[in-house]
Each structure stands twice: as C-alpha cells, then as structure tokens.
Amino acid sequence: MLHAATLLTGEPTGNAQDDTEAAQALLTVALARTYARWDRLRGEDPYDRTRQELAALYAHRARRYRRPRGGLLDRLTPRERLVLVLRLYEGVAEEQTAATLGLPVERVRAICTRAVTLMRTAPPRAPGAPPVAGHPAGAAR
C-alpha cells in the first residue's frame, strides 16, 4: 500500500527513506482512520477500507502533490492518476473504483482510457515543464 501512496504522491521510488515522506504521511493517516473505525467495519475488508481512505485523502489533498517531478505519471491530472493507481496497480474493479470515487462507471472507464492513451502517446515531461498541450486542465476537479 505504501507503493500505491508513492505512485499517488509522485515521489521518487529510490531507496532513501526520505524519498517517500509524503506517501508515508498519507498512508499513516489512512491507516489511523481505518484503525479508529475498526469496531465499525463489520465484516468489511480492512485493506479495502484503508484503500478508500487513501483515495479520499489523496483526492482531498491532490494539489499538494502537483509539483512536477518528471515521472511517467507526472503528465496525468490527480483524478487520472488516482483512477490508474486504483484500476491498474491495485487491481480494483471499475464498479468498486466508481463507488470509491463517487463517479459513474462510464466516467471511470473514460478517465482510465484517456490516461492510458495519454501515457502511451505523449513523450515524458521534464521536471518543471508545462502540462501536455490539449490536456483537459479541469479534469482533476
């Protein structure tokens, strides 16, 4: 789950522990929220609950992680990044991703398709470079 948080925050994946400081903080808060609601889970999978908390926290704080770092996911909006991490890295079904994000299934499918297409066709962005031309800037909101 730390790797998913690292993908969301866009931090380097080096071995240095300082490289994942924001991801660790995000995951710690998500785990703390899950633990605080532990007695109310009632058969719900704690991993799924923590993933939902992580997604909600990231969506709420996404602007903090928009510093360009030049990585592959850097060219995506926060919403596209969140959908890709949930769908492709975590392997969450479209229906569950849609429920987690409060979006229609068709919207999740469209976001995922657009993000994958963008990653396949656009050249990597250098740190500090402007977003890809023609990319919908308002898609993250």
MARTORVEX-210319 format. One record per residue: residue number from 1; residue in one letter; x, y, z of N, C-alpha, C, O, CB in turn. Coordinates in steps of 0.001 Angstrom, whole numbers, plus 524288, in hexadecimal, padded with zeros to 5 digits. Glycine has a CB too. Layout:
<recs>
(rec NUM a (X Y Z) (X Y Z) (X Y Z) (X Y Z) (X Y Z)) ...
</recs>
This chain:
<recs>
(rec 1 m (8033E 7FB64 80000) (80000 80000 80000) (80376 804EC 80000) (801E2 808FE 7FDFD) (7FC4A 7FFF5 804C2)) (rec 2 l (8081C 80487 8023C) (80BB0 80902 80218) (80D30 80A48 7FC7B) (80DBF 80EDB 7FB19) (810A1 807E6 8055F)) (rec 3 h (80DD9 8064B 7F940) (80F39 80750 7F3D2) (80AC0 80A1C 7F100) (80BB5 80D97 7EDD3) (81096 8022D 7F101)) (rec 4 a (805F2 808A4 7F21E) (80172 80B56 7EFCC) (80165 8110E 7F17D) (8006A 81484 7EE4C) (7FC42 8089F 7F161)) (rec 5 a (80271 8120E 7F675) (802AC 81772 7F866) (80720 81A6D 7F5CB) (8069A 81F11 7F4A3) (80359 81784 7FE64)) (rec 6 t (80B7B 817CB 7F4E0) (80FEF 81A3B 7F245) (80E90 81B9A 7ECA2) (8100B 81FC2 7EAB8) (814B9 81699 7F26D)) (rec 7 l (80BBF 81822 7E9FA) (80A06 81948 7E4A4) (80652 81DF6 7E48E) (80693 82137 7E107) (80756 8147A 7E239)) (rec 8 l (802EF 81E46 7E867) (7FF3F 822A0 7E8A2) (801FE 827CF 7E996) (800CF 82BB2 7E703) (7FB38 821AD 7ECE3)) (rec 9 t (805A0 827E5 7ED3D) (8083C 82CD0 7EE8D) (80C61 82E52 7EA94) (80E17 832D0 7EA77) (80AAF 82C6E 7F3E7)) (rec 10 g (80E05 82AA0 7E750) (811D3 82BC5 7E343) (81759 82C5C 7E53A) (81A99 82ECA 7E2A6) (8104E 8308D 7E080)) (rec 11 e (81873 82A2D 7E9C2) (81DB4 82A91 7EBEB) (82152 826A0 7E951) (81F85 822A8 7E74A) (81D9C 829B7 7F1DB)) (rec 12 p (82662 827B0 7E95C) (82A1D 823F1 7E739) (829B6 81EC2 7EA20) (82841 81E9B 7EEB5) (82FBB 8261B 7E78D)) (rec 13 t (82AFF 81A95 7E772) (82AAC 8156F 7E9E2) (8300D 81358 7EB52) (830EC 80E9D 7EB4E) (827EC 8119E 7E642)) (rec 14 g (8339E 816D4 7EC8B) (838D6 8153A 7EE2A) (838B6 8127B 7F369) (8349B 8121C 7F5E3) (83C75 819EA 7EE6B)) (rec 15 n (83D22 81098 7F512) (83D71 80DB0 7F9FA) (83D95 8112F 7FEC4) (83C72 80F68 80316) (8422C 80A44 7F9F3)) (rec 16 a (83EF4 8161B 7FE11) (83F52 81998 80290) (839F9 81A41 80512) (83615 81B14 8025D) (84190 81EF0 800F1)) (rec 17 q (839CA 819E6 80A2F) (834D9 81A30 80CF8) (8325C 81F95 80C7F) (82D93 82009 80CAA) (835A5 818D1 812AD)) (rec 18 d (83579 8239D 80BEB) (83366 828E7 80B61) (83082 829AA 8063A) (82D57 82D3F 805BE) (837C9 82CDC 80BD1)) (rec 19 d (83194 82651 8025D) (82F1A 826C8 7FD41) (82935 82608 7FD7C) (82667 82805 7FA20) (83171 822E0 7F98A)) (rec 20 t (8274C 8233A 80157) (821B6 82201 80198) (81F0F 82485 8064F) (81B3D 8226A 80855) (820ED 81C1F 801C6)) (rec 21 e (82100 828E5 80808) (81EE5 82B6C 80CBA) (8191A 82CCC 80C37) (8160C 82BA0 80FBD) (821FC 83056 80DEA)) (rec 22 a (8178C 82F3E 807E8) (81207 830AE 80736) (80E9D 82BD6 806A3) (80A45 82BAC 808B1) (8115E 8343B 80269)) (rec 23 a (8108B 827E7 803DC) (80D93 82309 8033B) (80CDE 8204F 8087A) (808A9 81E47 8099F) (81056 81F5B 7FF58)) (rec 24 q (810F5 82045 80BA5) (8108A 81DDE 810D6) (80CA7 820CF 81439) (8099F 81E69 81715) (815E5 81DB7 81386)) (rec 25 a (80CB8 825F0 813ED) (8090C 82912 81702) (80370 82814 8153D) (7FFEF 82789 8187D) (80A5D 82EEF 8168C)) (rec 26 l (80293 827D6 81024) (7FD62 826C9 80E01) (7FB6E 8216B 80FBC) (7F6F4 820DC 81164) (7FD79 82722 80801)) (rec 27 l (7FEC7 81D86 80F58) (7FD4D 8183A 810E5) (7FC67 817D7 816C2) (7F8D4 8151E 81878) (8017D 81457 80F3A)) (rec 28 t (7FF8F 81A80 819D5) (7FEEF 81A64 81F85) (7F99D 81C87 8211F) (7F704 81A4E 82481) (8034B 81D89 8222C)) (rec 29 v (7F7FE 820CE 81EB9) (7F2DF 82308 81FF8) (7EE88 81F4B 81E48) (7EAB7 81E94 8211F) (7F22D 8286B 81D4A)) (rec 30 a (7EF15 81CE8 819B0) (7EB20 8192A 817D9) (7EABF 8147D 81B89) (7E672 812BA 81CC6) (7EC6E 81748 81244)) (rec 31 l (7EF2F 8127D 81D47) (7EF31 80E17 820F6) (7ECE3 80FAC 82635) (7EA08 80CA8 828A1) (7F4C1 80C02 821B9)) (rec 32 a (7EE1D 8145F 827F5) (7EC05 8163F 82CF5) (7E614 816C5 82CB0) (7E358 81571 8306A) (7EE83 81B8C 82E72)) (rec 33 r (7E41A 818B2 8284F) (7DE6D 8192E 827B5) (7DBCF 813CF 82794) (7D798 81316 829C7) (7DD1C 81C3A 822B3)) (rec 34 t (7DE4E 8101B 82508) (7DC27 80AC9 824EC) (7DC29 8087A 82A66) (7D853 80616 82C09) (7DF50 80741 82128)) (rec 35 y (7E062 8092B 82D2E) (7E0C3 80722 83285) (7DCA7 809A4 83610) (7DA51 80700 83954) (7E647 80818 834BF)) (rec 36 a (7DBCA 80EAC 8356A) (7D7F1 8116D 838A8) (7D269 80F5C 837BD) (7CF13 80FB1 83B30) (7D821 8174E 83789)) (rec 37 r (7D177 80D40 83321) (7CC44 80B25 831D6) (7CC25 8052B 83201) (7C873 802C2 83018) (7CA94 80D06 82C6A)) (rec 38 w (7D01B 802D3 8343E) (7D0BA 7FD24 83427) (7CBE9 7FA42 8362E) (7CA3C 7F667 833D8) (7D572 7FB98 8375B)) (rec 39 d (7C9B3 7FC18 83A7C) (7C539 7F960 83CC3) (7C043 7FA02 8397F) (7BC6D 7F73F 83A64) (7C441 7FB5B 84243)) (rec 40 r (7C049 7FD96 835BF) (7BBBE 7FE68 83261) (7BC61 7FC02 82CFA) (7B908 7FCCF 8299D) (7BAB0 80427 831D8)) (rec 41 l (7C090 7F918 82C0C) (7C16D 7F6CE 826E3) (7BD68 7F290 825A3) (7BBC5 7F213 82125) (7C6EE 7F48B 8268E)) (rec 42 r (7BBD4 7EF8E 82972) (7B7C0 7EB8D 828E3) (7B862 7E83F 823FE) (7B50D 7E858 82087) (7B271 7EE19 828D3)) (rec 43 g (7BC8E 7E564 823B7) (7BD72 7E1DF 81F56) (7BFF2 7E45F 81A94) (7C16D 7E1A0 816EC) (7B879 7DF87 81DC6)) (rec 44 e (7C070 7E97B 81A8D) (7C2F2 7EC34 81633) (7C8CD 7EB17 81659) (7CB21 7EAD9 81A8C) (7C1DD 7F235 81671)) (rec 45 d (7CB23 7EA6D 811D3) (7D0B6 7E957 81173) (7D3D2 7EE2C 8131F) (7D331 7F254 810CA) (7D231 7E7AC 80BCF)) (rec 46 p (7D72E 7EDB3 81720) (7DA41 7F237 818EA) (7DDCC 7F474 814A0) (7DEB0 7F92C 8146F) (7DD93 7F0A8 81D9B)) (rec 47 y (7DFCE 7F10F 81131) (7E319 7F2EA 80CEA) (7DFE6 7F65E 80939) (7E1AF 7FA88 8079B) (7E583 7EE40 809E6)) (rec 48 d (7DB27 7F49B 807E7) (7D7C2 7F7C0 80482) (7D65F 7FCEF 80712) (7D64D 80101 80483) (7D2C2 7F4BB 8032A)) (rec 49 r (7D548 7FCC1 80C19) (7D3E8 8018A 80EEF) (7D883 8055B 80EF6) (7D7CD 80A0D 80E37) (7D23B 8003E 8149A)) (rec 50 t (7DD34 80350 80FD1) (7E1DB 8069E 80FD2) (7E2C2 808E5 80A65) (7E440 80D70 809E3) (7E6B0 8037F 8119E)) (rec 51 r (7E1DC 805C2 80653) (7E267 807AA 800F6) (7DE85 80C11 7FFF1) (7DFDF 80FF1 7FD70) (7E194 8032C 7FD02)) (rec 52 q (7D9B8 80B83 801D9) (7D5CD 80FA4 8013A) (7D77F 8149F 8040A) (7D6EF 818ED 801F7) (7D078 80DCF 8034F)) (rec 53 e (7D990 81402 808BD) (7DB77 8188F 80BB1) (7DFFF 81B2A 808D1) (7E040 81FF4 80878) (7DD32 816EB 81143)) (rec 54 l (7E390 817FB 806C2) (7E80F 81A01 803DF) (7E639 81D18 7FF19) (7E831 8215A 7FE0B) (7EBB7 8157E 80230)) (rec 55 a (7E277 81AF1 7FC3E) (7E064 81D9C 7F79C) (7DDBE 822BB 7F91E) (7DE7D 826B7 7F687) (7DC83 81A0F 7F4B1)) (rec 56 a (7DAAC 822A2 7FD44) (7D7F3 82764 7FEF8) (7DBD2 82B8D 800C4) (7DB3E 83024 7FF77) (7D418 82621 80368)) (rec 57 l (7DFB6 829F7 803B5) (7E3AB 82DB1 80588) (7E6A9 8300A 800F8) (7E78D 834C3 800C8) (7E77A 82B07 80950)) (rec 58 y (7E837 82CB5 7FD45) (7EB14 82EA6 7F8C2) (7E7B3 83269 7F595) (7E987 83690 7F3FB) (7ECEA 82A17 7F554)) (rec 59 a (7E2D2 830F8 7F4AF) (7DF55 83459 7F1A4) (7DEAC 839A5 7F44A) (7DE6D 83DAD 7F1AE) (7D9F8 831B8 7F0E7)) (rec 60 h (7DE64 8399C 7F96E) (7DDB4 83E79 7FC5E) (7E2A7 841D2 7FC5B) (7E25D 8469F 7FC69) (7DC1E 83D41 801FA)) (rec 61 r (7E724 83F48 7FC48) (7EC28 84210 7FCB1) (7EF47 84216 7F7A1) (7F3EE 84349 7F7BA) (7EF6D 83FA6 800F2)) (rec 62 a (7ECE4 840CF 7F33F) (7EFB7 84000 7EE56) (7F312 844A0 7ECB4) (7F734 843E4 7EA5B) (7EBEB 83ECF 7EA12)) (rec 63 r (7F163 84948 7EDE2) (7F46B 84DE2 7EC3D) (7F9D1 84E04 7EEB7) (7FD72 85042 7EC80) (7F17E 852E0 7ED9B)) (rec 64 r (7FA5D 84BAE 7F336) (7FF79 84B8E 7F5D3) (80372 84851 7F2CC) (80828 84919 7F358) (7FEE8 84961 7FB58)) (rec 65 y (8018D 844B3 7EFA0) (8050B 84110 7ECF5) (805A7 84251 7E72F) (8073E 83EE9 7E430) (80310 83B8D 7ED93)) (rec 66 r (80476 8470E 7E586) (804BE 8487B 7E004) (80A11 84A9F 7DE69) (80AA7 84C7D 7DA04) (8009A 84C70 7DECA)) (rec 67 r (80DEF 84A69 7E1D4) (81326 84C37 7E05D) (8154F 8489B 7DC20) (81595 843E0 7DCF3) (816E0 84C5D 7E537)) (rec 68 p (816D8 84AB8 7D79D) (818E8 8476B 7D372) (81DF1 844BE 7D524) (82175 8473E 7D743) (819DD 84AA5 7CE81)) (rec 69 r (81E41 83FBD 7D438) (822E8 83CBD 7D59C) (82526 839DC 7D0E5) (8293C 8375B 7D14C) (821A1 838DA 7D9F0)) (rec 70 g (8227E 83A37 7CC6C) (82489 837D9 7C7AC) (8235A 83215 7C717) (82548 82FA8 7C36A) (82A37 8389C 7C778)) (rec 71 g (82050 82FCC 7CA7F) (81F21 82A40 7CA2D) (81AFC 82909 7C621) (818A0 82C90 7C3DE) (81D69 82846 7CF66)) (rec 72 l (81A21 8240F 7C53E) (81667 8224B 7C156) (810D8 82408 7C297) (80DEB 82580 7BF11) (8169C 81C6A 7C0DF)) (rec 73 l (80F61 823E1 7C78B) (80A18 8256D 7C910) (8097F 82B54 7C9A6) (8052F 82D40 7CA8D) (8089E 822CB 7CE1F)) (rec 74 d (80DBD 82E29 7C926) (80DB7 833D1 7C9FE) (80A3A 836B9 7C629) (80833 83AE6 7C76A) (8132F 835E9 7C99C)) (rec 75 r (80984 83494 7C18E) (80667 8373E 7BD90) (8008C 836BD 7BE78) (7FD79 83925 7BBA9) (807BD 8351F 7B83E)) (rec 76 l (7FEF2 833A8 7C258) (7F969 832BF 7C365) (7F741 83697 7C763) (7FA1C 83898 7CAB2) (7F893 82D31 7C54D)) (rec 77 t (7F233 83792 7C704) (7EF91 83AA9 7CB06) (7EF1B 83744 7CFED) (7EFA2 83280 7CF97) (7EA09 83C99 7C91B)) (rec 78 p (7EE24 8399D 7D46A) (7ED8A 83677 7D929) (7E945 8324E 7D8B6) (7E9F4 82DF1 7DA9D) (7EC5A 839FD 7DDBC)) (rec 79 r (7E4EB 83399 7D63F) (7E0B5 82FBC 7D5AF) (7E267 82B39 7D22B) (7E157 826B0 7D35A) (7DBC1 83254 7D375)) (rec 80 e (7E509 82C77 7CDDA) (7E6F1 82857 7CA5D) (7EADA 824DC 7CD32) (7EAB6 82014 7CCB1) (7E977 82AB8 7C56E)) (rec 81 r (7EE48 82741 7D020) (7F22E 8244A 7D313) (7EF89 820B1 7D700) (7F0FF 81C23 7D784) (7F5FB 82800 7D5E3)) (rec 82 l (7EBA6 822BB 7D9C5) (7E8D7 81FA5 7DDA8) (7E60E 81B08 7DB22) (7E64F 816A9 7DD1E) (7E4EA 8230F 7E094)) (rec 83 v (7E36A 81BFB 7D6CB) (7E0AD 817BE 7D415) (7E48B 813A7 7D22B) (7E398 80EFB 7D2CA) (7DD79 819E5 7CF75)) (rec 84 l (7E8E3 81552 7CFDC) (7ECBB 8118B 7CDF1) (7EF1D 80E50 7D257) (7EFC1 80994 7D1CA) (7F106 81459 7CAFD)) (rec 85 v (7F06A 810CB 7D6A3) (7F2B9 80DE2 7DB02) (7EECE 809F2 7DD23) (7F033 80575 7DE29) (7F482 811A6 7DF65)) (rec 86 l (7E9F2 80B93 7DDCF) (7E5FF 807EF 7DFC9) (7E4EC 8038B 7DBE6) (7E4C9 7FEF9 7DD65) (7E0ED 80AD9 7E101)) (rec 87 r (7E42A 804E3 7D6EE) (7E2B3 800F6 7D30F) (7E73D 7FD71 7D17E) (7E6B5 7F8A9 7D18A) (7E088 8039A 7CE46)) (rec 88 l (7EBAB 7FFBC 7D01E) (7EFE4 7FCA3 7CDE1) (7F3CB 7FAA2 7D1E5) (7F58F 7F62E 7D179) (7F2B4 7FFCB 7C9E6)) (rec 89 y (7F52C 7FDC1 7D5BA) (7F8F6 7FBF0 7D99E) (7F658 7F8AB 7DDDC) (7F82F 7F469 7DF21) (7FBC8 80098 7DC17)) (rec 90 e (7F217 7FAA2 7E007) (7EF62 7F7D6 7E43A) (7EBB2 7F3A3 7E228) (7EA2B 7F028 7E51A) (7EC5A 7FBAB 7E793)) (rec 91 g (7EA3E 7F3E1 7DD35) (7E6D0 7EFF6 7DAEA) (7E12B 7F044 7DCBC) (7DE75 7EC4D 7DCF2) (7E8DF 7EAB5 7DC15)) (rec 92 v (7DF66 7F4F1 7DE0B) (7DA0D 7F5B7 7DFE1) (7D667 7F5D9 7DB24) (7D79D 7F856 7D736) (7D991 7FADD 7E329)) (rec 93 a (7D1FD 7F333 7DB84) (7CE2E 7F308 7D740) (7CC00 7F878 7D625) (7CBEF 7FBDA 7D991) (7C9B4 7EF3D 7D891)) (rec 94 e (7CA3B 7F942 7D154) (7C804 7FE56 7CFCF) (7C38B 7FFF5 7D35B) (7C329 8047D 7D4EC) (7C61F 7FE29 7CA2C)) (rec 95 e (7C028 7FC3C 7D49D) (7BB9A 7FD6B 7D7DB) (7BD3D 7FF3D 7DD49) (7BB14 802FC 7DF63) (7B80C 7F8A1 7D84B)) (rec 96 q (7C11A 7FC8A 7DF8A) (7C2EE 7FDF9 7E4C2) (7C5D6 8032E 7E49D) (7C54A 80659 7E830) (7C67D 7F9AB 7E700)) (rec 97 t (7C8E2 80414 7E08C) (7CB95 80915 7DFF3) (7C79C 80D80 7DF7D) (7C83A 8119E 7E1E6) (7CF37 808FF 7DB1E)) (rec 98 a (7C390 80CA2 7DC66) (7BF7B 81096 7DBC2) (7BCCC 811BB 7E0F1) (7BBC7 81640 7E238) (7BB72 80ECD 7D7B3)) (rec 99 a (7BBA9 80DA3 7E3EB) (7B91D 80E63 7E901) (7BCB3 8114A 7ECC2) (7BAEE 814B7 7EFA3) (7B783 80918 7EB5D)) (rec 100 t (7C1AD 80FF7 7ECC1) (7C575 81284 7F032) (7C5E9 81854 7EEFE) (7C647 81B8D 7F28B) (7CACD 80FE9 7EFB2)) (rec 101 l (7C5E2 819A5 7E9F9) (7C6A4 81F13 7E85A) (7C18A 82214 7E7AC) (7C19A 826CE 7E6CB) (7C9A6 81F39 7E353)) (rec 102 g (7BD23 81F5C 7E815) (7B81C 821F2 7E76A) (7B71B 823A3 7E1D3) (7B4BF 827B8 7E0DF) (7B7C9 82698 7EAF0)) (rec 103 l (7B8EA 8207C 7DE22) (7B84A 821A6 7D891) (7B541 81D44 7D5E7) (7B521 818E2 7D7E1) (7BDAC 82268 7D5EA)) (rec 104 p (7B2D1 81E61 7D173) (7B062 81A2C 7CE71) (7B498 81691 7CC2E) (7B8FE 81841 7CB32) (7ACEC 81C71 7CA01)) (rec 105 v (7B33B 811AA 7CB60) (7B6EE 80DD3 7C941) (7B8F4 80F9C 7C3EF) (7BD93 80EFA 7C2C6) (7B454 80863 7C8C8)) (rec 106 e (7B593 811CD 7C0BE) (7B728 81399 7BB89) (7BB4E 817E0 7BBE9) (7BEDD 8181C 7B8AF) (7B265 8159E 7B87A)) (rec 107 r (7BAD7 81B37 7BFCE) (7BEA7 81F75 7C08E) (7C3F7 81D37 7C21D) (7C802 81EF8 7C030) (7BCB6 8235E 7C4C6)) (rec 108 v (7C3F0 81958 7C599) (7C8D4 816CE 7C731) (7CB5C 81437 7C276) (7D018 8149A 7C1B8) (7C7D4 812B6 7CB95)) (rec 109 r (7C83B 81197 7BF47) (7CA3C 80F03 7BA93) (7CCA2 8130D 7B6E0) (7D0D9 8122A 7B4BD) (7C5D1 80BF1 7B7C4)) (rec 110 a (7C9FC 81775 7B61F) (7CBEA 81B8D 7B29F) (7D0F1 81E00 7B4B4) (7D498 81EF0 7B1B8) (7C7BE 81FC7 7B1DF)) (rec 111 i (7D126 81F07 7B9C2) (7D5DE 8214C 7BC1F) (7DA73 81D94 7BB80) (7DEBE 81F38 7BA15) (7D4F7 8228B 7C1F9)) (rec 112 c (7D991 81898 7BC8B) (7DDBB 814AF 7BC27) (7DFA8 81439 7B687) (7E45E 81416 7B593) (7DBCC 80F53 7BE23)) (rec 113 t (7DC0C 813FC 7B2D6) (7DD7F 81392 7AD51) (7E096 81852 7AB91) (7E499 817CE 7A8F8) (7D8A1 812EF 7A9E9)) (rec 114 r (7DEB9 81CF3 7ACFD) (7E16F 821C3 7AB7A) (7E6E9 821FD 7ADDB) (7EAA4 82383 7AB3A) (7DE41 82692 7AD2D)) (rec 115 a (7E766 8207C 7B2C9) (7EC79 820AF 7B56D) (7F050 81CD1 7B308) (7F4E0 81E1B 7B23A) (7EBD3 81F90 7BB43)) (rec 116 v (7EE80 8181F 7B1E7) (7F1F2 81435 7AF81) (7F39E 81603 7AA17) (7F82E 8157C 7A8AA) (7EF31 80ED3 7AF29)) (rec 117 t (7EFFB 81820 7A715) (7F143 81A23 7A1E2) (7F53A 81E8B 7A23F) (7F8F4 81EBA 79F37) (7EC51 81C0B 79F14)) (rec 118 l (7F472 82207 7A5E3) (7F811 82664 7A69A) (7FD82 82470 7A804) (80167 82671 7A60A) (7F60D 82A1C 7AAD8)) (rec 119 m (7FDC6 82099 7AB61) (802DE 81E84 7ACF5) (80596 81BC1 7A871) (80A61 81BDC 7A812) (8023D 81AC2 7B18C)) (rec 120 r (80299 8194F 7A50B) (804E7 81680 7A09E) (806BD 81A25 79C4D) (80A8E 818FB 7999E) (80102 812AA 79E6B)) (rec 121 t (80411 81E8D 79B98) (80528 821DD 79712) (80887 826A3 7982E) (80B6F 8285A 794C0) (8002E 8239F 794CA)) (rec 122 a (80838 828C6 79CC6) (80B12 82D9C 79DE6) (8109E 82C69 79FBA) (81176 828B6 7A2AE) (8082B 830D9 7A210)) (rec 123 p (81466 82F8A 79DFA) (819BC 82ED1 79FE8) (81A08 83063 7A5A4) (816DB 83387 7A76C) (81DAC 83209 79CA0)) (rec 124 p (81DC7 82E46 7A893) (81E4A 82FAB 7AE1C) (81F26 83582 7AECC) (821B6 8380E 7ABA0) (822CC 82CA6 7B09C)) (rec 125 r (81CF9 83787 7B2F6) (81D80 83D0E 7B440) (82238 83DC9 7B7C7) (82302 83AD2 7BB7B) (8187A 83F2B 7B6E8)) (rec 126 a (8254A 841AD 7B6A2) (829C4 842E7 7B9F4) (827E0 845BA 7BED7) (823D5 84853 7BEB1) (82DD5 84645 7B6F8)) (rec 127 p (82AC5 84541 7C33E) (8293A 8481A 7C7F6) (828D0 84DEF 7C6DA) (82C58 8503E 7C48C) (82D27 8471C 7CC69)) (rec 128 g (82483 8504B 7C87E) (823B9 855DD 7C7C3) (8214B 8575A 7C291) (82008 85BEA 7C1B8) (828BE 85891 7C850)) (rec 129 a (8209A 85386 7BF03) (81E3E 854AB 7B9F1) (8185C 85550 7BA8A) (8160A 85315 7BE1C) (81F7F 8504F 7B5F5)) (rec 130 p (815E8 8585D 7B710) (81034 85908 7B762) (80D6A 853F7 7B5F3) (80FC1 85085 7B38B) (80E5F 85D83 7B3C0)) (rec 131 p (8086B 85379 7B769) (8056C 84ECA 7B60E) (80516 84DFD 7B02F) (80618 85194 7AD26) (7FFF7 84F1F 7B856)) (rec 132 v (803AD 8494B 7AE9E) (8033D 847E7 7A91E) (7FF0E 84B45 7A689) (7FACD 84BEB 7A8AF) (801F5 84207 7A87A)) (rec 133 a (8003C 84D68 7A1F4) (7FC8C 850BE 79F24) (7F7A9 84DAB 79DC1) (7F7F5 84925 79C25) (7FF12 85304 79A2A)) (rec 134 g (7F32E 8502B 79E66) (7EE44 84DA3 79D1C) (7EC24 84A37 7A16C) (7E7F7 847E9 7A0D2) (7EEE9 84A7B 79858)) (rec 135 h (7EEE5 849D6 7A5B9) (7ED18 84699 7AA14) (7E91C 849A5 7AD33) (7EA0F 84E2C 7AE85) (7F1B6 844DD 7AD9B)) (rec 136 p (7E4A9 84749 7AE6B) (7E09B 84A29 7B141) (7E24C 84B85 7B6C5) (7E2AE 84818 7BA1F) (7DB99 84700 7B16E)) (rec 137 a (7E34C 85078 7B7B6) (7E53A 85227 7BCD3) (7E129 85182 7C111) (7E290 850A7 7C596) (7E6F7 857C6 7BC99)) (rec 138 g (7DC3A 851E4 7BFC8) (7D821 8518D 7C3B3) (7D687 84C02 7C506) (7D2FC 84B4C 7C832) (7D380 8547A 7C1E7)) (rec 139 a (7D8F5 8480E 7C2C0) (7D753 842A8 7C3A3) (7D846 840DC 7C92D) (7D5CC 83D1F 7CAEA) (7DA1C 83F16 7BFF1)) (rec 140 a (7DBBE 8435E 7CC01) (7DCF6 841AA 7D152) (7D8D8 84367 7D530) (7D8AE 84162 7D98C) (7E23C 843B9 7D2FB)) (rec 141 r (7D599 846FE 7D3C6) (7D1E6 84932 7D784) (7CCC9 8466C 7D774) (7C940 847D2 7DA66) (7D109 84ED4 7D677)) 
</recs>
